[in-house]
């Protein structure tokens, strides 16, 4: 297993754990629908949306670096800064139990539920910044196409695993008496992973700047 795959896998987990609009809606579908088949279209829509954003971020970073290789360190540094900031926000973010009105979505048409998932995924500025700056910045660390592909596939794999698992766990989490505490620790685990990855990127960047022979 390559280092690029491991980093992509861990980074994607860190980014996907906090309970934002996308995660909250997917888990609410698992909570409210008795028939799991009614949840699957929402899960697939969320996972495909993440796949599109990740592919766009990695390909976009590759195109930029082909045109302007000097921006490699800039993209990496932006990714480090953004990871540090996101980790702080995730650690400090107040967490509440799942919305009590989530059950209303159980009565939405399939089209409405899919469109809501698309909006929560592709029109969410935070999700776009996650992928463009952090995923794209991480991709800038790798020059070999095979490493970039491994990195991107790892991030995509996490999204598919996470959304299916989240929807299946929805009913269990929906009945937990201490939802807020569970979600709080998810956010804190996410923050810790973000800081660890930012630190590894910083070490590698420092190696490039100061240790590598000129």
C-alpha positions as CSV (number, residue, x, y, z in Angstrom):
1,X,0.0,0.0,0.0
2,X,1.5,3.3,-1.1
3,X,2.0,6.4,1.1
4,X,-0.2,8.4,-1.3
5,X,-3.1,5.9,-0.8
6,X,-2.7,6.0,3.0
7,X,-2.6,9.8,3.1
8,X,-5.6,10.1,0.8
9,X,-7.5,7.6,2.9
10,X,-6.8,9.3,6.2
11,X,-7.4,12.8,4.9
12,X,-10.7,11.8,3.4
13,X,-11.8,10.3,6.7
14,X,-10.8,13.5,8.5
15,X,-12.8,15.7,6.1
16,X,-15.9,13.5,6.0
17,X,-16.4,12.8,9.7
18,X,-17.9,16.2,10.9
19,X,-21.7,16.3,10.8
20,X,-22.4,18.9,8.1
21,X,-25.6,19.2,5.9
22,X,-24.6,16.3,3.7
23,X,-23.9,13.8,6.5
24,X,-26.9,14.9,8.5
25,X,-29.3,14.4,5.6
26,X,-27.9,10.9,4.8
27,X,-28.1,9.8,8.4
28,X,-31.6,11.1,8.7
29,X,-32.6,9.0,5.7
30,X,-31.3,5.9,7.4
31,X,-33.2,6.9,10.6
32,X,-36.6,7.6,9.0
33,X,-36.9,4.9,6.2
34,X,-37.9,1.4,7.2
35,X,-37.1,0.1,3.8
36,X,-33.3,0.6,3.2
37,X,-33.9,0.6,-0.6
38,X,-35.5,4.1,-0.2
39,X,-32.2,5.4,1.3
40,X,-29.9,4.0,-1.4
41,X,-30.5,6.7,-4.1
42,X,-29.6,9.4,-1.6
43,X,-26.4,7.5,-0.6
44,X,-25.4,7.0,-4.2
45,X,-26.0,10.6,-5.0
46,X,-23.9,11.8,-2.1
47,X,-21.0,9.4,-2.9
48,X,-21.1,10.3,-6.6
49,X,-21.1,14.0,-5.8
50,X,-18.0,13.5,-3.6
51,X,-16.4,11.5,-6.4
52,X,-16.9,14.3,-8.9
53,X,-15.5,16.9,-6.5
54,X,-12.4,14.8,-5.7
55,X,-11.7,14.0,-9.3
56,X,-12.1,17.7,-10.2
57,X,-9.7,18.8,-7.4
58,X,-7.0,16.2,-8.3
59,X,-7.3,16.8,-12.0
60,X,-7.4,20.6,-11.5
61,X,-4.3,20.5,-9.3
62,X,-2.5,18.4,-12.0
63,X,-3.5,20.9,-14.8
64,X,-2.3,23.9,-12.7
65,X,1.0,22.3,-11.8
66,X,1.6,21.3,-15.5
67,X,1.2,24.9,-16.4
68,X,2.9,26.5,-13.4
69,X,5.1,23.9,-11.5
70,X,6.2,26.7,-9.1
71,X,2.8,26.7,-7.5
72,X,3.3,23.2,-6.1
73,X,4.6,24.5,-2.8
74,X,2.0,27.2,-2.7
75,X,-0.9,24.7,-3.1
76,X,0.6,22.4,-0.4
77,X,1.1,25.3,2.0
78,X,-2.5,26.5,1.5
79,X,-3.6,22.9,2.2
80,X,-1.6,22.9,5.4
81,X,-3.1,26.2,6.6
82,X,-6.6,25.2,5.7
83,X,-6.3,21.8,7.5
84,X,-5.0,23.5,10.6
85,X,-8.0,26.0,10.5
86,X,-10.5,23.2,9.8
87,X,-9.2,21.1,12.6
88,X,-9.6,24.0,15.0
89,X,-13.2,24.7,13.8
90,X,-14.0,21.0,14.0
91,X,-12.6,20.7,17.6
92,X,-14.4,23.9,18.8
93,X,-17.7,23.4,16.8
94,X,-20.8,23.1,19.0
95,X,-22.7,19.9,18.4
96,X,-26.4,19.2,18.8
97,X,-28.5,16.1,18.5
98,X,-30.0,15.4,15.1
99,X,-32.8,17.6,14.0
100,X,-36.2,16.5,15.2
101,X,-37.9,17.5,12.0
102,X,-35.6,15.2,9.9
103,X,-38.5,12.7,9.7
104,X,-40.4,15.0,7.4
105,X,-37.9,14.2,4.7
106,X,-39.2,10.6,4.7
107,X,-42.3,11.8,2.9
108,X,-40.4,13.7,0.2
109,X,-40.5,12.4,-3.4
110,X,-37.4,10.6,-4.7
111,X,-36.6,13.5,-7.0
112,X,-36.8,16.0,-4.1
113,X,-34.5,13.9,-1.9
114,X,-31.9,13.5,-4.6
115,X,-32.0,17.2,-5.5
116,X,-31.6,18.1,-1.8
117,X,-28.6,15.8,-1.6
118,X,-27.0,17.4,-4.7
119,X,-27.5,20.8,-3.2
120,X,-26.0,19.8,0.1
121,X,-23.1,18.2,-1.7
122,X,-22.2,20.3,-4.7
123,X,-23.4,23.7,-3.6
124,X,-22.0,23.5,-0.1
125,X,-19.1,26.1,0.0
126,X,-17.4,24.2,2.9
127,X,-17.4,20.9,0.9
128,X,-16.0,22.7,-2.1
129,X,-13.2,24.2,-0.1
130,X,-12.5,20.8,1.5
131,X,-11.9,19.2,-1.9
132,X,-10.4,22.1,-3.9
133,X,-8.0,23.4,-1.3
134,X,-7.3,20.3,0.9
135,X,-7.7,17.4,-1.5
136,X,-6.2,19.5,-4.4
137,X,-3.4,20.7,-2.1
138,X,-2.6,17.2,-1.1
139,X,-2.5,16.0,-4.7
140,X,0.1,18.7,-5.4
141,X,2.5,16.7,-3.2
142,X,2.7,13.9,-5.8
143,X,4.3,14.2,-9.3
144,X,3.8,10.7,-10.5
145,X,0.4,10.0,-12.1
146,X,0.2,6.6,-10.3
147,X,0.5,8.3,-6.9
148,X,-2.1,10.9,-7.8
149,X,-4.5,8.1,-8.9
150,X,-3.8,6.1,-5.8
151,X,-4.4,9.2,-3.6
152,X,-7.7,10.1,-5.4
153,X,-9.0,6.5,-5.4
154,X,-8.4,6.3,-1.6
155,X,-10.4,9.5,-1.0
156,X,-13.2,8.3,-3.3
157,X,-13.3,4.9,-1.5
158,X,-13.8,6.6,1.8
159,X,-16.8,8.5,0.6
160,X,-18.5,5.4,-0.7
161,X,-17.8,3.4,2.5
162,X,-18.8,6.3,4.7
163,X,-22.2,7.1,3.2
164,X,-23.3,3.5,3.1
165,X,-22.1,2.9,6.6
166,X,-23.7,6.2,7.8
167,X,-27.1,5.4,6.4
168,X,-27.0,1.9,7.9
169,X,-26.0,3.4,11.3
170,X,-28.7,6.0,11.1
171,X,-31.3,4.1,13.0
172,X,-28.9,3.2,15.8
173,X,-27.6,6.8,16.1
174,X,-31.2,8.1,15.9
175,X,-32.0,6.1,19.1
176,X,-28.9,7.0,21.1
177,X,-29.7,8.9,24.2
178,X,-26.5,10.9,24.0
179,X,-26.2,11.8,20.3
180,X,-24.5,15.1,20.9
181,X,-21.6,13.5,22.8
182,X,-21.2,10.9,20.1
183,X,-21.1,13.6,17.4
184,X,-18.7,15.7,19.4
185,X,-16.2,12.9,19.5
186,X,-16.5,12.3,15.8
187,X,-15.6,16.0,15.3
188,X,-12.6,15.7,17.6
189,X,-11.3,12.6,16.0
190,X,-11.6,14.4,12.7
191,X,-9.7,17.4,14.1
192,X,-6.9,15.2,15.4
193,X,-6.4,13.4,12.0
194,X,-6.4,16.8,10.2
195,X,-3.7,18.2,12.4
196,X,-1.6,15.0,12.1
197,X,-1.8,15.1,8.3
198,X,-1.1,18.9,8.3
199,X,2.0,18.1,10.4
200,X,3.2,15.4,8.0
201,X,2.8,17.8,5.0
202,X,4.6,20.5,6.9
203,X,7.6,18.2,7.6
204,X,7.7,17.1,3.9
205,X,7.5,20.7,2.8
206,X,10.3,21.7,5.2
207,X,12.4,18.8,3.8
208,X,11.8,20.2,0.3
209,X,12.8,23.8,1.3
210,X,15.6,23.3,3.7
211,X,17.1,19.8,3.6
212,X,17.0,18.8,0.0
213,X,20.2,19.6,-1.9
214,X,19.9,22.6,-4.3
